[in-house]
Amino acid sequence: MTVAPASAPVPLNILSIQSWVSYGHVGNAAAVFPLQCLGFEVWAVNTVQFSNHTGYGAWTGAVFPPELVAELLDGIEARGALPECHAVLSGYMGSEGTVAAVVGAVQRVRAANPATLYCCDPVMGDVGRGVFVRPELPVLIAAQAIPAADIVTPNQFELELLTGQTIHTLEDALSAAHALRSRLKPGGPQIVLVTSLTRSDAPQDTIETLAVTGEGAWLCRTPLLPLDPPRNGTGDAIAALFLGQYIRMSDVAAALSLSMSALYTLLERTHQAGTREIQLVAARNDYAAPGRVFGAEQVG
C-alpha cells in the first residue's frame, strides 16, 4: 500500500511595514523574528534604515521616501502573492506621506484578499516622553489609519491622545477603548489592545494590557519589572505577538494571555541581562509556548 505524503501546512503571510535598525530591536527588527518563531512568513517593508533606535539620542541612517512602500508592493504583487497575504502590520510612521502609503498598501492587499486583517500600532508617544512624532501625525493617523484597521494597539498615553479621555481607573480605560473601537473598520473584529496600562485601582507593582472587543473585555496583569529607562521595542513586539496569536487561535483572551506571557519572559531576560536592548533572540523559545503563563481575566 502506498501512503500519500502528508501535505505541507499552508503558510500564513504577514506584510509588516515599519522602521528598521541595524543594532538592537525596534520596529521590524522587533516584530519580524517573533512572528517567524510563531510560524509566519513575514514580508518586511522598511520605512527607515537607522543604525540604532532614537532613544540613544544619536543615530545614523536615512528615512526612505514613502513612494518606496508602493514600489516594493508592486514587486510583491508581480509575484502574484497579494491574495495570500493574511494580515498587514504597521508601526511607526514618520511622515504624512508614510501614513498615506501604509493605508494605500492595506487597500491594495484587501483588493486582492478582502479577508486580510490590518493591525495598526499607532506609535505617537508615551508617558514621560510625550508626543515624539511630528505634530500633524496624530491627527492623520486618527483620520486615515485607525478607520482602516481591524486591530489597534495603542499604549495608555496614545489611547488618551486618540480619544481625549484621561484614564485613571479600569472603567476609564474601558470607556476610552470602546470609544476608539467604534472608529475601526466596520465588519472587522474591531479589537483595541491597550498596552502599558497603569491605573490607580490596580495592584501595586504591576502592569496590565487590556483587550476590548464587541463581545467582551479581558485584562492580563504581570509584575512590573524595574527597567529604567523603559526598553524600546516592547510595543512593537507585543503588537506582533498579539496579532500572530490572534491569527493562530481566533481567540482574543488566549492571544492576550500568550502574547503578554511571552513579553514578560522577554523583559525578564532583558532585566536579568542588564542590557539596554531587549533580548529578542534569547527569548526565542518562549514566543509560541511561554514557560510561565499569565491568564486573561474577563472584565467586561
C-alpha positions in Angstrom: 0.0 0.0 0.0 1.3 3.4 -1.0 1.0 6.0 1.7 0.5 9.5 0.4 2.9 12.1 1.8 1.4 14.4 4.3 0.6 17.8 2.7 2.6 20.7 3.9 0.8 23.3 6.0 -0.3 26.3 4.1 2.0 29.2 5.1 0.5 32.3 6.7 1.9 35.5 5.5 2.1 38.9 7.1 3.1 42.2 5.5 4.9 44.3 8.1 5.6 48.0 7.3 7.8 49.5 9.9 11.2 51.0 10.7 14.4 49.0 10.8 17.5 49.3 12.9 20.8 47.6 12.4 21.7 47.5 16.1 19.1 46.4 18.6 15.4 45.7 18.2 12.7 48.2 17.4 10.1 48.3 14.5 10.5 45.4 12.1 13.7 44.4 14.0 11.4 43.7 17.0 8.4 42.3 15.1 9.7 40.1 12.3 11.6 37.5 14.4 8.8 36.7 17.0 6.3 36.3 14.1 8.7 33.9 12.4 9.0 32.0 15.6 5.2 31.7 15.6 5.4 30.1 12.1 4.6 33.1 9.9 6.2 34.2 6.7 6.9 37.9 7.1 7.2 40.3 4.2 9.1 43.2 5.7 8.9 46.6 4.2 11.2 49.0 6.0 10.3 52.7 6.2 13.7 53.8 7.6 17.2 52.2 8.0 18.9 53.5 11.1 22.0 52.4 12.9 20.0 52.2 16.2 16.8 53.4 17.8 16.4 57.1 18.6 16.2 56.5 22.3 20.0 56.8 22.4 19.8 60.4 21.2 22.1 59.9 18.3 21.9 57.6 15.2 22.9 57.4 11.6 20.9 56.3 8.6 18.1 57.5 6.4 14.4 57.8 6.2 13.1 56.2 3.0 10.7 58.0 0.7 7.1 57.0 1.1 6.9 56.0 -2.5 9.2 53.1 -1.7 6.3 51.3 0.1 4.2 51.3 -3.1 7.2 50.4 -5.2 8.0 47.3 -3.1 4.4 46.3 -3.0 4.5 46.5 -6.9 7.2 43.9 -6.8 5.4 41.6 -4.3 2.2 41.9 -6.4 4.1 41.0 -9.5 4.9 37.7 -7.8 1.2 37.0 -7.5 1.5 37.0 -3.7 -1.0 39.5 -2.5 -4.0 37.2 -2.4 -2.0 35.0 0.1 -1.5 37.9 2.5 -3.3 37.2 5.7 -2.5 40.4 7.6 -0.8 43.8 7.4 1.0 45.2 10.5 2.2 48.8 10.7 4.1 50.7 13.3 6.0 54.0 13.4 5.0 56.3 10.6 7.4 59.2 10.3 5.7 61.4 7.9 2.3 62.3 6.3 3.4 60.5 3.1 4.1 57.3 5.1 0.6 57.3 6.6 -0.9 57.6 3.2 1.5 54.9 1.8 0.6 52.4 4.6 -3.2 52.9 4.1 -2.7 52.6 0.4 -0.9 49.3 0.9 -3.7 48.0 3.1 -6.2 48.9 0.4 -4.2 47.2 -2.3 -3.8 44.0 -0.3 -7.5 43.9 0.6 -8.4 44.3 -3.1 -6.6 41.0 -3.6 -7.8 39.4 -0.4 -10.8 41.1 1.3 -10.3 38.9 4.4 -6.9 40.5 5.2 -6.6 41.9 8.7 -4.9 45.2 9.4 -3.3 45.7 12.7 -2.2 49.3 13.4 0.2 50.1 16.2 -0.4 53.9 16.4 3.1 54.9 17.5 2.9 58.5 18.6 4.2 58.9 22.2 4.4 57.6 25.7 4.3 58.6 29.3 7.4 60.6 30.2 8.3 61.4 26.6 5.1 62.9 25.5 4.4 63.1 21.7 7.6 62.2 19.9 6.3 62.3 16.3 5.6 65.2 14.1 2.8 67.4 15.3 0.5 66.6 12.4 0.8 62.8 12.6 -1.6 62.0 15.5 -4.4 63.7 13.6 -3.5 62.0 10.3 -3.2 58.5 12.0 -6.6 59.1 13.7 -8.2 60.2 10.4 -6.7 57.7 7.9 -5.1 54.7 9.6 -7.5 54.0 12.5 -10.7 53.8 10.4 -8.9 51.2 8.1 -7.8 49.0 11.0 -9.3 45.8 12.4 -7.0 45.9 15.4 -5.2 48.8 17.1 -2.6 48.5 19.8 -2.1 51.9 21.5 -0.4 52.3 24.8 -2.3 54.2 27.5 -0.8 57.5 26.5 -1.8 57.0 22.9 -5.3 55.9 23.8 -5.8 59.1 25.8 -4.4 61.2 22.9 -6.6 59.5 20.3 -9.8 59.8 22.4 -9.2 62.9 24.5 -10.1 60.9 27.6 -8.0 60.7 30.7 -7.5 57.2 32.2 -7.3 56.7 36.0 -9.4 53.6 36.5 -10.4 50.4 34.8 -13.7 52.0 33.9 -11.9 54.9 32.3 -9.8 52.5 30.2 -12.8 50.5 29.1 -14.7 53.7 28.1 -11.8 55.0 26.1 -11.1 51.7 24.4 -14.8 51.4 23.4 -14.7 54.9 22.0 -11.7 54.1 19.9 -13.1 50.7 18.9 -16.2 52.4 17.4 -13.9 54.1 14.8 -12.4 50.9 13.5 -13.3 49.2 10.2 -16.9 48.1 10.2 -17.3 44.4 9.8 -13.9 43.5 11.2 -13.1 42.1 14.7 -12.6 45.7 16.0 -10.1 44.9 18.7 -8.4 47.6 20.8 -5.4 46.3 22.7 -4.3 48.8 25.4 -0.7 48.3 26.4 1.3 49.7 29.3 -1.8 50.3 31.3 -1.2 51.7 34.8 -4.3 52.7 36.8 -5.0 53.8 40.4 -7.2 50.9 41.1 -4.7 48.2 40.1 -2.5 46.2 42.4 0.9 47.9 43.1 4.0 47.0 41.2 2.0 45.5 38.3 1.5 46.5 34.7 -1.5 45.4 32.5 -2.7 45.0 29.0 -6.4 45.3 28.2 -8.1 43.8 25.1 -11.5 45.2 24.3 -13.9 43.8 21.6 -17.6 44.0 20.9 -18.0 40.7 22.7 -16.2 41.5 25.9 -13.0 42.8 27.5 -10.1 41.0 29.1 -7.2 42.1 31.3 -3.8 40.5 31.6 -1.6 41.5 34.5 2.1 40.9 35.1 4.7 42.1 37.6 6.2 45.4 36.8 10.0 44.9 36.2 12.3 47.7 37.3 13.5 48.6 33.8 14.9 52.1 33.8 14.8 53.5 31.2 11.9 51.6 29.7 13.2 49.4 26.9 12.4 50.5 23.3 10.8 47.9 21.1 8.4 46.4 23.6 5.3 47.9 22.0 6.4 46.7 18.6 7.0 43.2 20.0 3.6 42.9 21.8 1.7 44.2 18.7 3.4 41.4 16.6 2.9 38.7 19.2 -0.8 39.6 19.8 -1.5 39.7 16.0 0.2 36.4 15.5 -1.5 34.6 18.3 -4.9 36.0 17.3 -4.5 34.8 13.7 -3.4 31.4 15.0 -6.2 31.0 17.5 -9.1 33.4 16.7 -9.4 33.8 20.5 -8.8 37.3 21.9 -8.4 36.1 25.6 -5.9 33.4 24.7 -4.0 35.6 22.3 -3.8 38.3 25.1 -2.6 35.7 27.7 0.1 34.1 25.5 1.4 37.3 24.0 1.7 39.0 27.4 3.3 36.0 28.9 5.9 35.9 26.1 6.6 39.6 26.5 7.1 39.2 30.2 9.6 36.5 29.7 11.4 38.7 27.1 11.6 41.6 29.6 12.6 39.3 32.4 15.5 38.1 30.4 16.4 41.7 29.5 16.3 42.7 33.1 18.5 39.7 34.2 21.0 40.5 31.4 21.1 44.2 32.3 21.1 45.2 28.7 19.7 48.4 27.1 18.3 46.3 24.2 15.5 43.7 24.6 16.8 40.2 24.5 14.7 39.2 21.5 16.8 36.2 20.3 17.4 34.8 23.8 13.6 34.6 24.3 13.0 32.7 21.0 11.7 29.5 22.6 9.0 31.4 24.6 7.0 33.1 21.9 4.9 30.1 20.9 4.8 28.4 24.3 5.8 30.7 27.2 7.2 28.8 30.2 5.1 31.0 32.6 1.6 31.9 31.6 -0.4 34.8 32.9 -4.1 34.4 32.5 -6.5 36.8 31.0 -9.4 37.9 33.3 -12.7 38.9 31.7 -13.6 42.4 32.9 -16.4 43.4 30.5 
